[in-house]
């Protein structure tokens, strides 16, 4: 069976597709009368032209794992002290993000998928389980990576959240962190309003080419495509390290993960900043990506030794046991939160 596979429980519903093993749409029920669609679904899915896009992009949606994480071509304009190198393969965000997963098992409340990697990869295969929480508007996800040989690979999760069209109506909340780093080069084919290769203390006051830029309130009023890495992000007293407050829905969505394994959060703000197909200057989404990686550059570039992210080299995998990580996405009615930006 090639999917999609559907989850349905008292607190929500979801769909999981075989391509990329992507989760989305995801609807979580808040109270008796409200359902919040939280996962982004790219508007070009199903268009004729989309069939010619890479696997990752054809039906882009929701959440999926990226191992190895990152791009396969270095951007133009990296600082002179950064070194570039060739990736081991040509699959952006990893083989699994671009190919079909197979079903191991599926019920109304649990989907278990697997995918085999090519023989040359240090990864033998991956599995993921998506489980509906029977008692809450939440899903719990497990990722396991089996290795053919010992290796260190950049790794990331890729939840991508829906943004409504009205500017500033989603507040982004972060737990304590050690600074927010802007991308070290201009994003390819995109408009960026941030100064490259800087560090800022707050998401609301990032260093911009025309003054401070506020990424704590989305969408932005002007087109932009931004990628920033939040270093050493954590939660307080069980609070989500990352949360969104949908102001017009009086609802919050949170993401929990193992911050010891994936210590940083890469934020991808897609805000109409790319003009070419399939983006068409109108794409709105927020990727909130727990990573052990140097931005999305770990496969193609190395930062100088003194850079604060130079030690983000990926996770260690070995044949003796699978590498495993667990994470959770949940929604709740709006309430005071202990997270801050």
N, C-alpha and C positions, 0 to 999 in steps of 0.2 A: 504493500500500500504506500502511495506517494504523498498522502496528505492532501489538503491541510487537516490537522487534528484539532478538535475543539474541546475546550474546557468549559464546564458550566457547573456552578455551585451557588449556594444561597447568597453569596456575597459578590458574585461577579461572573464574567465570562471572558474567554480569550480564544485566540487562534494561533496555532503554530504551523509554519510552513516548512517544507523539506529544504528549500533553497536557503542555505545559510543557517538552517535550524532556527530561523527568526521567530520570535514571539511578538505578535501584534496582528490585529488590534488587541488591546486589553482594556476591558471596562470593569471598574470597581464600584460597587454599590455602597453609597454612604447614606445610612438611614433607610427609611422605607420608600422614599420617592425620588432619590437622586442617584444617577449613575454618572461616573466621571470617566470619559475616554482619555486615558493618560498616555498611551504610546503613540508615537508618530507613525503615520503611514504615508510614504511618499506619493504625491499625486499622480506621478507618471506610470505607476504600475498598471499594466494592461494596455498601455498605448503601443501602437505598432512600432514606433521608433525605439521603444524601450527594449524590444527583443534583441537589439544589436548592442546593448550595453553589457559591460562585464557582469558576471554573476552577482557580485556584491550589490550592484546598483539596480539590477533589473526590477526587483520587487523589494526595494529597501524599506525596512519597517522595524519599529519596536526595538527589540533587544536580541543580542547574539554575542557569542564569544569570539575573540580575535587572538589566535595563537598560531604563529608569531604575530604580534601586534605591529601595525605600522605600515607606512607607504614603502614602495619599492623604487622610487626615484627621488633623489634629494632635491629640495627646492633651490631655486636660484637665489643668490645673495646671502648665503650663510656667512657669518663672520669669518675673517681670515684665519683665525686660530682653530676653527672646526675642521675636522678631517672627514672625508666622504669615502665610502666603499660600496662595493656591489653586494646586493642581497643574495641569499642562498636560493631564492626562487622569485617568480614574478607575480605572486598573488598578493594584491593589496589586502592587508588585514588578515592574511593567512588563507591557506587552502580551504579550510572549513567554511569561511565566510562566503566563498564563491561557488560552492558545490552543494549537491543535494545530500542530506542526511537520510539515513534509513530508520525506520521505526523498530525499536526493540519491543516496546509495549505501549499501549495507550488506553486510557479509560476517561471517564468524564472529569476526573480530578487529577490525573497524572499523565504526563507524556515523557517517555524515555526514548532518546534518540542516540545514534552513534554514527561515526564517519571514519573511514580508513584513509590514512595519508599516503602519498606516493612513496615508493621504496627508498628514494634518496633522502627523505626527510628524517631528522632525528625523532620526530613524533611518529609513533606507530598508529595510534587511533585516539579518538576522543569520544566521550559520552557526555550527555547532559540530561538532567531530569528537571522538569518543570512541574511543580506540585501546588495545587490550590490549597490554601489554608481553610479547613472546613469551618473555622470559627471567626474568620476576619476577612475583610477586603484586602487580600494579600496573596502573593505567590512566593514560594521559596524555590530556589534554583541551585542545583549542584552541577559543577563541572569537574570532570576527571580527564586527565591527560596521561596516556601511556607512552613511554619512550622506547625507542629502539636502542639508543645509546645515550650516555650522559651528555647533557648540553645545557646551556643557559639561553633561554629564549625570551625576548620581550613579550609580555603577556598583558592582555586587557579584556575587560568586559565592555559591552557597548550599548547600554540602555540609551534610547533616544526618545525624548519626551515631546509630546504635542505642545505647541504654543498657539494660543488664539491670536487673531489678527490685530486686536487693539493694543497699541503700544503701552508698555509699562504695566500690564495687568497680571503679570506673574512675578512674584518675588522669589529670588534665589537665596537660600539660606545655607551657610556653611558652618560646620563646627570649627573648633580651634585648628589652626594650621600654621605653617612656617613660611608663608609668603606665596604670592601668585606671580608666576613667571609668564611673560608674553613670549610668543613664538619668535624664534631667532631670525626669521626671514619673512618676506612677504608671501602669504598664501598664494599658490599658483592660480592664476586666472580669477582673482577675487579682490574685492575692496576690503582693506583692513584700516581701522581707525586707531589702532594701537601702535605705539612705538615698539620697535622690535627689540628683543633680548633685554627686557627690563624686569624688575621685580617690584611689586606693589603690596602694601599691607592689607588692602581691602578690595573686594570685588566691585565696590561702589565708586572707587577712585583709582582706576587703573591709568597708567601713564599713556596719554594719547597724543597724536600729532597736533591736535588743536586744543589741548587741555585735557583734564580728567574725563575718562569714559566710565559710565555706570553700566556694568553688566549684571548688577544685582536686581535690576528691574527690566524685564523683557516682555515682548519684543522691543527692539530699539526703534526709534522714530525714523532713522535713516538707514539705508542699505549698508550692510557690513558682513564680513565673514571672519570670525575670530577663533583662535585656538589658544587657550591658556592652560597652564598646568599648576594646580594647587598642590603645594608640597607638604607632605606630612600631615594630611588631614585626618581628624579623628572626631569621635562623638563624645558627648558628656552624659554620664548617668543613663546610658542606654539610648540616648537620642540618636536619630539618624545623622551621620556625618554630612549628608547632603539632603536637602528637602526643597520642595517647591510649594509655594502658597499661591493657589489660583484664586485671585482676589474676587473675581466675579462669581465664583462658585462656593465661596466659604469653605474651601477644602484644601487639604495638604496631601502631598505625595512624598514619601521618603524612600531612600535607598540605603541599605545597610550591607556592608561587606567586611571581609577580613582585612583590616588595614595593616596588619603585620605582613601579609603576603603581597598586597597591592597598596603601597603606602600613599599614593598620590591620586588625584582626580584630574583628568583631562576634560576640560569643558570646551565643547564645540558649539559655537553660536552661529547657526546658519540663518541669516537675517536678510535674505534678498540680495546678498553681496556677490553672487555669481550670475552672469548674464547668459551663458551658453546653455544649450540643452544638456541635461534635462532640468537644470535649475531655473532658468528663465526669469531671473530677477525677482522671483516670488516665493522661493522656498523658505519656510519658517520651521525651525526645529531646534531643540537643545539636546546635544549629546552630553551625557554625564558618565564618564568612562573611567572606572577604577583601573589603575595601571601600575605595573612595574616596568617602566619604559622611559626613555628620553623623548618626551613629546610623542609624535608618531614617527620619529627619526631613528630609532634604535637599530633598525636593519640597514640603514644607509649612511649614518653619520655618527661621529664621536665628538662629544664636547670636550673642551680643554679641561685639564685636571682640576683647575680651580672653580669650575662652574658648579653651582649647588645641585644640579641634576646629573652630574657626570657619573655618579654611582648608581644610577637607575639602569641596571644592565639586564634586567629580566629575572625570571624565576628559574631555579635549578630543577631539571627533570632527569630521571634515571630509570633504568629498566627494572630495578628491584621492587618498586611500588609506584602506583600512579600518583601524580600531583593532583590534589583535590582542593577546591575552594567552594564556599557556600555563600549565598547572598539572598537578599529579600527586598521585594518592592511592595509597599503597602500604602493605603490611603486612609485618611481619617478626617472628621469634621474640623474646620478651622479652630485652632486654639492657640494659646500662648506657647511659644517654643523656646527651648534653651539654646537653639542654634543661632549663630550670628554670621554676618559676612565680613 
